[in-house]
């Protein structure tokens, strides 16, 4: 018997380690073999635990039939009863109860007779031997199993509530917490159900007595013993009690007050969080105003406590904000903190960045909107709080600190919109951009967010004008080094008619065009005359032409465009500059605005200028495509077949004889392998009756040649449409090509995804196509190719690989389990051997030689494509 369970265990471990656990449970009797071992007294307790965990973790994923669940549960129950009678192996009994609970929940068996049997067993377990210390582990496990069943099926234990309450009151051991968690879960489901408790469509009678004194007594008893609970258990219990109190108004929320006052002085984050949670759920119902103030002072004292880690300080900030109910959208509500306590919220030099940002957020909420503030004292206090964060950015150039600074400034301006804020923000940005131009993207995103949140505020133009002035006055060497950051500013500034392209700087007329001319003339040294630099320059030119016209810039911008079209290195930039030069020399400003549109992103450089010159042109947006979230088409693959064609690009230079591996590969290059696939597409029932101009296109994949798009002039719902695809593999790897389609319905073009074009591993397995020996002999061809690949394995840098693996099944079972795609590649077969020669298009191979050894087989493999070894386990 010992050898039997050892063999079973070794087999299970091997299969699970290979990831093929579904093969274990494919045999419907395997799980019963495991249960049979549980009955045996000779099986070690540790082994029984391992087998139970195996059943619990892998039974559903492996596809155990639902019809067998009842028998599995009854068998496990029988084992549990036997062990309970013997009074030993409590660990195994506990694991059996856990496994039973898991199976019932996974297989949705809560409304069955077998579930009632398990519930009765669990109830009998917790009722037998209350306060017996030897049974604590078993009682605890049974309580937790009942809690999980009740959680998954509310009302399952409602009829047992009285007996459960009685057991809870009697328990005096450490299992008391588990009894309380079970009772509170049952009561919570009972009180929160308004029209009765429903479980799987079956109503359970609910009778709540009119006199709530009994339930107040139960909950009071629980709250009087909170010191006996662990943190995790206390949280579960309090959450259920909070739901009970919220749904059963005969019970007052003041039952939580003693616990809250007790834990208010703790430094334990979980317990203090519990206090804050109860206060937020029952505001003005539990604590008095004085006690609420004490809680707030307690949280403020913890903000700068040296023994707290940054994560705890962030919790404290979050709690203060939650208890105050302040948001950026409501500027009139502020945190109720005394003026002399504001200093607590000022960040210190030792605070991490996240803590500084959180404190600044709280400090911001201490003041109502400062739009109408006269003296600016509060605004100055807020900006003083940003000092350490600003110094950190200035001295370190940290992008993370810069983002935190921008977030702090954004929240302050959004809440207060004070004019003094915009002046100080200008000062901050001027210093940051001059010292760290790589912060320009964050600065632009910051002011763009300000414009979206406060569209009536002039701060966007003020800051953008400041940045524009700073960019055009930048020294040339710095401009060349950070040109792409500065060009982002010029793109935005050139879109604003209020910001002129030319300004007076130190009595010298400087402007955008002059800055661009410097970049164009030095493009080779700046970025080797790249297309990216040229496009960025032309985008700014385009915005200037549309938004500012050519009246004051005709000569300057004309010289710039002429230089680009004559001297720039990139041909595409020359052509675009020539087009713009043609516009300014032959068209009015009004005509230019009709032809081109402004843009802010270089990759959106205008590509419709020529079409806009044509009659009946459509305005931008008329040809927009609407993306559908749900597909209205069904796409399915019907057939895959490989065909070999002569490669017209190959020049035949040999005499046709195959004498070695090199010549063999040259022969393969004469042919081209094409996967001929047949697909069918149709309209779904929820789709329209018909669509026009359907175009199906496929995502490119590096392992395959691009697949041509498929077009249908019209698709009707009643018909099925077949089409062929030629798929040419470059590397024999399975893939899923994302497939999309576009179609016209009415006057609108739509786009949606359909089923992916799936090339499975089975679609890539074909018999060897080339005859090596003459006359044709598959066995000799197989052996010759095997010898060549084996010889190549010995060479340095070879891509060939040999491998050996065992399969724990007799030869007959092995042959019956081989997938059809591999069976078609069979070369020869004998009583105790079988050989497979697999061709993996376009030019790879997998050779397999299988020999029988008693009750298992040995597979020898050799391949010139090592990834193919990953497929083997899935084909046998």
N, C-alpha and C positions, 0 to 999 in steps of 0.2 A: 504493500500500500504506500509505503514511503516513497518508493521509486516512482509511483504513479503521480503523486502530487508534485514531486520534484520535476518530473518531465513536463507536466502541465505548466508549472511556474516558469521553467526555463524557456519553453516555447512562447509563453505570453510575453515575457520580457524581451525576447528577440524580436517578436513581431511589432510590439509597441515601440521599441527603439527605432525601428525602420519606418514608423509612421503608417503602417498598414494594419492598424488595429481593426479595421472593418472586415478584414479577412478572418479574424478570430471569430467574430460574431455572425459571419455569413452562415456558419453552421448553427442551426437553431438549437442543437443539443449542447453546444459548448457551454452556454451559460448554466445549464443544468448540471453539467460536469463539474463546474466550479462550486455550485451549491452542494453537490454530492460530497465534495471534499470538506465542506463546512460541517457535515454531519459526523465526519470521522473524528474520533478522539485522538488518533495518532497524529493528526495534522497539527503542526505547531501553531500557537496563538498568533505569532507574528505573521505567519503565512496566511492565516485566515483573514487577518486585517488587510493584508495586501490584496487578497482576492476580492474582498468586499469593496475596497476602493476601486479596483478594476471594474467591477460591475457598476458602481455608482458613476464613475467618470466617463466611461466609454460606451455604456450600453445604448443610450439614445443616439449618440453620434454615429454609432456603427449600424444603426437601423434595426434594432431588435423589434420584431413584429409586435404590434399592440395586442394581438390575440393571445400572446404568451404572457402578458403582464400579470394577469390574475394568477396564473400558475406560479410565476416567479415570486410574487408577493406572498402567496400562501406557503410556498416552500421556505422562504426566509422567515416567515412568522413561526413555522413549525420548529426551525432551528432555534429561534429566539426563545420559544417556550421551553424547549429541552434544556437550553443553557440556564434559563431562569430557575427551573426546577432543581438543577444540580447545584445552583448557587455558586458558580465559578465562571471564570473568563468574562468578567464584567466589561472589559474593554471590547471584546468581540460583540457582546450584546449591545453595547452602546453604538458600535459601528453599524450593526444590523438595523437598529432603529433609525439611524441617520440615513442609511441607504434606502430603507423603505420609504421614508419621507421624501427623499429626492425623487425616487421613481414615481410616486404618486403625483407629485407636482409636475414633473417633466412630461408624463404621459396623460396629464389632465384627467386623473381618476378620482377627484375629490367627491364626485356625486355617485359613487358606485358602492356596492356592498363590500367589496374588498377594502375600500377606504374605511368604512365603518368598523371593519374587523381590526384594522391597524389602530384606529382611534381608540377603540375599546381596550386594546392591549396597552396603549400608552397611558390611558386613564387608570387602568389597573396597576400599572407600574408605579405611577406617582402616588397612588392611594395605599400601596402596600409598604408598610414600614415607615410611616412618617417619623421624622427626627432620628432615624437610624443612621448613624454616621457611616457605616460600611456601604450603604446604598446611595451615598450622596451623588457620585458620578452618574449612576444610572438614572436617578430621579432628575438630576439637572438636564441630562440629555433628553429624557422623555418630555420635560417641560418645554425645552427649546424646540423639539420636533412639533409639539402641539401648537406652539406659537407660530411656527412657519406655516403650518396647515391653515391656521386661523387667518394669518396674514394673506395667504393666497386665496382663501375662500371665506370671506367675511360671513359670520353667522353660523359657521360649522359647529361651534361649541357653545352656542348661546343657551341651549337647554341644560348644559352642564355647569352653568355659572355658579349656582348655589353650592354645589359640591366643591368646585374649585376654590370658591371664597372660603369655605370651611377648612380646606386643606391649607390654604395660605395662612390662615389665622393660627393653625396648629403648628406650623413649621417653625423650628427654632435653630436650624443649622444654616450653613452658608448657602444652601439651595433656596433660601427664602427669596432671594432676588429673582430667581427664575420663576417661582410661583407668582410673584408680584407682576413680572412682565407678562405672564400669561393672562392673569386676571385683568390687568389694565387693557390689554389688547382686546379681550372679549367684550369688556364693558364699553370700550371706545367704539367698537363696531356696532354695539347695540344702541348706544345713545346717538351716534351720528347718523343712523338710518332713520329717515323721517317717516317713511311709509312701510316699515317692516324691513327685515333683513332678507336679502335675496342671495341665493347661492346656486349658480348654474341654472337659473330659471325657476327654481323651486323656492317658494316663500316659507320662511321659518317664523313661527309664532313669536311675537315679542310682547312681553308683559312687563312694563315698568311700573312699580307700585306708586300709588299717589303720594305716599309718605316718603319723602327722600331722605329721611333721617338715617336709614340703614346705609345708604350709599355715601352719605356725608361721613358716616362713621368709618366706613371702609377706606375712603380716600384720606381721611384724617390720620388713620392708623398708618397708612403708607407714608404720608408726609412726615409723620413723627419718627420714622425709622430710616430717613434718607442717609444717615451716616453709615448704614450697613451696606449700601450699594456701591458698586464700582462706578467710575465715571461714565463708561459706555452704557452700563445698565441704567444709571440714573437718567441719562439723556433719553433713552427709549421710554422709560416709565413716565417722565415728565411730559414728553411729547404726546403720549396717549392721554394723560390727565388733562393737559391743556385742551385737547379736542373734546374731552368729556365735559369740561366746564363750559366751553363755548357753545356746546349743543344742549346741555342740560342746565338751564338757568336757575334751577333750585339750589345749585351748589355755587357758592361764592368763590371768586378768584382769590379772596384773602387767605385761602388755605395755603397759598404759596408764600405768604409773607414771611413766616419764620425762617424758611429755608433761604429766601432771598437776603434777609438781614444777616443770616449766619455766614453766607458765602460772599457777602459784599466786600469783605476785607481781604479776600484771598488773592494770591498772585497766580493761582492756577488758571490758565487761560480757558480751559474747557468749562470749568465751574463758573467763572465770571461771565463767560459767554451765555451760559444758561440763565443767569440773573438778567442780563440785558435782553435776552430773548423773551422771557416772561414779561418784562416791563414793556417791551414793544407790543406784545400781544394784548396786554391788559392795561393800557395806558390810563392813568387816573383812577384805576380800580383797586390796586394793591398798595402802592406806596403813597404816603402823604407827600405834600409839597416839600416839606423839610427833608424827608427821606430821599426823594428824587434828587434834591440838591446835594445830599450826601453822596449818592451814587455818581452824580456828575463830577463832584470834587474828587471822588475816589479814582475815576477814570483819568481826570486831568493830572492827578498826582503820578499816575503810572506812565504818562507820556515820556517823562525824562528820567524815569527810575533807572539807575545804573545797572541793576541786576536783570533787566529785561532785554531780550534780544530784539533786533529790528522787526522780526515778524510779529512779535507780541505788541510792539509799539504801533504797528500798522493796524492790528486788531483794535487797539484802544481808539485810534483815530476814527476807524470805521464805526465803532459803537457810539461815539459821541455824535457823529454825523447822523446815524440812524435814529437815535433818541431825540434829536432836535428836529427831524423831518425837514431839513433844508435841501433845496435844489437850486441849480443855476437858473431854472426857468421861473422861479418865484423869488424875485429880488427883495420882496418886502419881508420875508421870513428870515430871521437870523438866529444864530446859536445864542442861547441865554447864558452868556458868560460875563461875569462882572469885568469892569474895565481893568481892575488891578490884577486880573488873571490872564489878560491877553499876552503877557510876557511869557507865560508857560508855552504858548503856541509858537513862539519864535524859534525857527530852526537854529540849532547850534552847529558849530564848525565840525563836530564829530558825528553828526547825524548822517546816515547813508542817504543817497539821493532819493530813494523812495520815501523815506521818513520825512525828509525836508519837504517833498511835494505834498505829502499827506497833511503835514502841519500847516503849510501855506494854504491848502484848501480849507482847513478849519478856520484859520485866521481870516480868510476871505469871507467866510460865512458869519463872522462875528459882527459885521457891519451891514445894515440895510443899504439899499442902493444909494450911491454917493453922487448921483447925477447933479443934484442941486446943492451939494456941499460948497460953502463959501470959502472957508479958510484952508481947505485941503489938508487938514491935520490927519484925518483918518486915511486918506489916500497915501500920504507920506509914510504913515506907519506900515501900511500894506507893502509898499515898495521897499521899505527898509528890510522887511522880512525876506525879500528876494536877494539880499546882498550876498550872503554866503554862497548861494547857488550861482549867482553871476560871477563871483570871484573864482569859483571852481571851474566854470567854463572858460574864463579868461586865462587862467594859469595852466590848465591842462588840455584844453581843446577837446574835451570828451564829448563825443556825439550823444551819448546817453544823458549826460548832464545838460547838454543844450536842448534836447527834446523835453526834458523835465522843466527847464526854464521857460520854454515856449508854452508848455501846457499851463504853467502857473500864471504867466502873463495873460494867456487867453481866457482862463477862468475869471481872472480879476476884471479884465475889460468887459467881458460879456455880462458880468453881474452889475457892474457899476457904470460903464460907459462914460467915465469922467474925462474931461478934456486934459487934466493934468496927467492922466494915465497915458494918453496918446503921446504927449511930449516926452515922458520918461521912456516909453517903449521905443520911440525914435532914437533916444540916446543909447539905449541898450543895443539896438540893432546896428547903429552906426559903428559902435565899437566892435561888435562881434564880426560884422562883415569885413571891416577893414583888417582885422587880425586873422580871421578864419573864413576865407571866401567859400570853403566847402560847406559852410552852413547856409548858403543861399537857398538851396532847395527847401530846407526846413523853414526858413524865413518867408519864402513865397507861399508855402503851404499855410503858414501861420496867418498871414494877412489875407489870404483867400478865404480862410475859415472865418476871420473877422468880418469880411464883407458878406458872407452868407448868413451869419448870425445877426449882424447889425447892418442891414443894407442901407439905412439912412445915415449912418455915421461916415464922416469924411476921413476916418483914420486910414482906410485902404489907400486912397490917393495920396495922402500925406506921406505915408511910409514908402509907397512905391516911388514917389517923386524924390524922396531922400535917397533911396537905393540907386535910382537912375543917375542922380547927380554924383553919387559916390563912384559909380562904375566909370562914367565918362571922364572923371578926373583922376582915375587910377594911373599910376606910373606904368610906362609901356612894358617894362620887364615883368611886373606882376600881372599885367593884363594878359600877356602871352602865356604865362604859367597857369593861370586859372581862367582861360578864355571861355570854356564851356559853361562855367558857373555864371560868369558875367553876361553871357549871351542869353541865359534864361531870364535875367532881369530885363534886358533890352527887349526881349520878345513881349513880355507883359507890359512894359512901359510904352512900347510903340503902339499898343492897342488903345491907349487912352488919349483921346483928343486933348485932354486938359494938360498933358505933359508934353511940352514941345520937344522935338528931337534935338534942337540946338539951344544951349544956355550959355550964359556968360560966367566963366570961371576965372577969377583973378584977372579980370579985365581982358581975358582972351576968350574968343568965341570958340567953344568946344561943343561937340554934340555926338549923337549916335553914329552918323554917317562917317565922321572922321575916325571914330573908334573902329568901325567896321573896315574902313580903308586900310588902317594899320594892320588889322588881322589878315586882310586879303593880300597885302603886299608882302607880308612875312609868313604866309601860309606854309611855305616849304620848311622853314625852320621851326614853326610852331607845331605842326602836325603832319608834315610831309605832304601838304596839299591834299588832305583827305576829303572824300566825298562828304563826310559828316560835318567838317568845318565849313565847307562851301555851302551846304544846304542850310546850316544854321544862320549863316550870313544872309542868304537869300530870303529866308523866312522873315527876318527882321525888315529887310527891304520891302518885301511884299506887304507887311503890316503898315509900313510907313506910307507906301503908295496908296493904300486903301483908306487909311484913317487920317492922314495928314496932307495928302496931295503933293504936288510937285512945285507949287508956286514959289516957295522959299528955298527949295532944295534941288531944283532942276539940274543945276550944274554939278553939284557935289554927288548926288546919287547917280547922275548920268556917267560921270567919270568912274565911279565905283563899278557900275555894271559893265562899262566898256572894258575896264581892266580885267574883270572876271571873264568876260567872253573872249578876250584875246590871250591872256596870260595864265589863267588858272590851269592847273595840271589835269583836273578831272574833266572828261569830255561831257558828261552829263551836266555838270555845273556850267560849263561853257554854253551848252544849248539853252538851259533855263535862263541864264543871264542875257543871252541874245534875245530871247522872247520878251523879257522885261524891258530891255533896251528898246526893242521895237515898239512896245506899248507907250513908253514915255515920249518917244520921238514922233509918234504918229497918232496918238489918241489923247483926248481930253481926260481930265481927272474923273469926270462923270462916267465916261466910257470905260476907264480902267476899273472903276468900282463895279461896273456891270460884268466885267470879264473875270476878275479874280476876287477871292474872298480872304479875309484875314485868318490867320491860324497862329496857335501858340506852340504846337509841337512839331518838331522837325520831321517826324515820320508822316505827318499829315500834309506835307508840302503839296501845293495844289496840283492836281492832275487832271482837271476838267476844263482848263482854259480854252483849249481848242474847241471842245464840244460846245462851250458857251457862245462861241462865235457863230455857230451854225443856227439856222432857223429852227423854230419849234423845239428849242432845247428845253429840257425840264429843269426846274429849280432843284437845288440840293434838298434831299429829303423825300422827293416823290418816289424814288426807287429804293427806299429803305426796306429791309427785310425783317419780318417779325419772327422771332424765335418762339417756337411752341415748346412748352414743358413736357407734354405727353405726345408720343408719336401716334399718328393716325394710320400707319401702314404696318403690315405684317410682312417681314422678309424672312425666308427660310431657305436653307441649303438642301437641295434634293440629291445631288450626285457629285462625286469627285472621281476623275479618271486621269491617269498620267499618260501622256503621249510624248514620243521622242521624235524630234525633227532634226534634219541636217542643219548644222550651223553654217549659214552662208558667209559669216565673217571669218571662218577658219580656213586657213590655207593648208592643204594637205601636202606634206613634204616627205612622208614615210612610205614604205612599200607595203603597208597593210598588215605586217606581221607584228604580233605582240610577244615580246621576249622578256620584258621586265616590267617593274612597277611604273617606271617613268613612261615607257611606251604605252602602257595601259591607260594612264591618265591622259596622255596625248590623244588616244583614241576616244576617250570620253568627251574631250573638248570638241570633237567633231559633231556632237549631238547637243541638242537643247531640249531640256525637260520642261514640259508645260503641263500644269495641272488644269485640266478642262473641268470646270465646275458649272453646274446648272442650278439656278436659283429661281425662286418664285416670289412675286410681290403682289400684294392685294391691299385694298382699302379695308380698314377696320370697320366694325359695325357702328362705332361712334363717330366715324368720319363723314365727310360730305358725300354726296352721290357721285361726284366726279371731280377731278382736278385736271389742269392743263399744264403742259410743259414741265413734266416731272424729270428732274435730273438727280441721279444717284451718284455720289462721289465718295471715294474711299481715302482714308488717311494713309500717308506714305509710311512705309516700314523699311528700316535699313536692311532687313533680312530678305526683302522681296523687291522685285522691280515694281515701279508704280503701276497701279491698276487703272485702266481707262474708265472714265465716267460712263454711265449708262443713261440714255435719254429715251423718254416716251412722250409723244406729242399729247396723248390724253390717256387718263386712267379712269375707268368706271368701276363702281362698287361691285357690280354683278359679276365681273370677269376676273380671271386669274391670269397673270402675265409672267411668262417665263423668259429668262435671258441667260446667256452664257458669258462666263468670265474666263479669261486666260490668265492664270497666276503663275509667274515664273519665279521660283525660289532662288535666292543667292546664297543663303545659308539655311540648312535644314532644321529650322527651329519652329515650333508651333507659335502661333500669334493670333491676336484678335485685332483686326483693323477697325478702327472707329468708322462707322458708316453714317453719313448724313444725306439728306435729300432736300431739294428745294423744289417748290411747285407754285403755281399761280392759281388762286381761287378768287374770282371776281377781278378787282383791280389791284389786289395786294399780293405780294410775293411772301411766301412763308418758308421757314426752315425748321426741320426737326431731325432728331436722331432716330435711327431704326436699329434693328438688331445688328450687332457687330458681325463683320465678316470673319468667321471662325475657321482658322486652319489648324486642325487638331494634329496631334502627333500621329494618329492613325492614318491621316491623309498623306503622310510623308514616307510610308513604308511600302517599297515595291521590290519585286524580284530583281535579281542582277540582270541588267539589260544587254551586256556585251559578252559575246562568246570569245573566250580566251583560247581554248583548244579547238582543234579541228580533226575529225568531225566533232559536232557538238556533244559535250558531256558535262552535265551540270555538276556531278560529283568531282570531276577533275578540275573544272573551273573553280569550284569552291576551295579545293585544297591548294591549288596553285596560288590563288589570291591570298589565302591564309599564310602560306609560306612567305610570299613577298612582303606582306604587312609585318609578319613576325621578324623578318630580317631587317626591315626598316626601323622597328622598335629599338634595335640595338644601336642605331646610328645616333650621333649627338645632334640634338635639335629636332628630333623626329616628332611629328604630331600624332603618331600612332600610339595606341595604348592597349595593353592586355589586362584582363581582369578575370577573376574566378569568384563564383558565388554559389551558395547552396540553397535549394528550395525544399522545404520540409514537407514533401508529398511524394507518393509513388509515381512512377512514370506514367501510368494510366491516368491518374488524376491530373498530372501536369499537362498531358496532351489535351485533355478535355477542357482545361482552364485557359489554354492559349487563345488570345484574341484573334479574330479572323484576319486582321491585317498582317499579323505575324505568320499565321498559318499559310497564307498565300505565298510566303517567301520560303517555304520548306523546300530543301534541296534533296534530302534523302532521309530514310527512316529504316531502322532495324528493330530487333526485339528489345535491345537495351540502349539504343542511341537514336538521336534525331539531330539534323543539322538544318540551320536556317541561314540563308544568305540575303541580307537586306541592303537594298540600294537606297541611299538618302540623297535625293536630288539637291544640287546639280551634279555632285561628283564625290560623295562620301559613301562609306560602307560600314555595316555592322555585321560581323560574322559570329554565329553562335553555334557551339557544339555542346549538346546535352547528352550525358551518359547517366545510366541508372546505377544506384548504389543502395541495395536493400530497400528501405522505406523512404529514401529521399533521392534527389537527383543533383548532379554537379553540372553547372553551366560554365563553360569556358567561353570567353568573349574576347574579340579583338576588333578594333575600330580605328579609323583615321579621323574620327570626330568624337572627342571624349564626352561631349554633352549628351550623346545618344545613350550613354550608360544610365542617365537619370530616368529614362523612359521604361527601363526593363521591368521594374517592379509593377508598373501599371499595366503591363501587357501579358502577365502570366497569373 
